[in-house]
Amino acid sequence: MGPSLGQSNSPRHGALRPAPGRSRAVAPVGSTGDSHDNALAEAFNSLFAAELVRNRDLWNDIDDHETATAEYTDWFNHRRLHSEIGLVSPAEHEEYFYRHTTATATADASVPSLH
């Protein structure tokens, strides 16, 4: 398995070059409390790295990278068809869920009030 997102400085893995005079900040991987502590988030991070980071040329600056990340996230949530939820997008599935779930059922499932 290849390096995790943010661990490679190789252009082959789509590493973002820091702007002159700026250092490249890399979050720790695998420490308690970060997304790598959660299997679902870790799976998403791997998918993100495979589909966006490794399949793109280097970005010119952080703005290009942020734009690409926002575009990927929008596609992932609104246009990607997911086989486990009936070949609809996650956003469409969530909308259907809330449209067909009573307010009482969603209130019962929510976090208890602090009052």
ZICOR-V392681 format. One record per backbone hydrogen bond with DSSP energy under -1.0 kcal/mol. NH is the residue of the N-H (numbers start at 1). CO is the residue of the C=O. If there is no record, write none. Layout:
BEGIN
nh: {NH,NH}
co: {CO,CO}
END
This chain:
BEGIN
nh: {7,13,14,15,22,34,37,38,42,43,44,45,46,47,48,49,50,51,52,53,54,65,66,67,68,69,70,71,72,73,74,75,76,77,78,79,80,82,85,86,87,91,93,94,95,96,97,98,99,100,106,107,108,109}
co: {4,10,11,10,19,31,34,35,38,39,40,41,42,43,44,45,46,47,48,48,49,61,62,63,64,65,66,67,68,69,70,71,72,73,74,75,75,88,82,83,82,77,89,90,91,92,93,94,95,96,102,103,104,105}
END
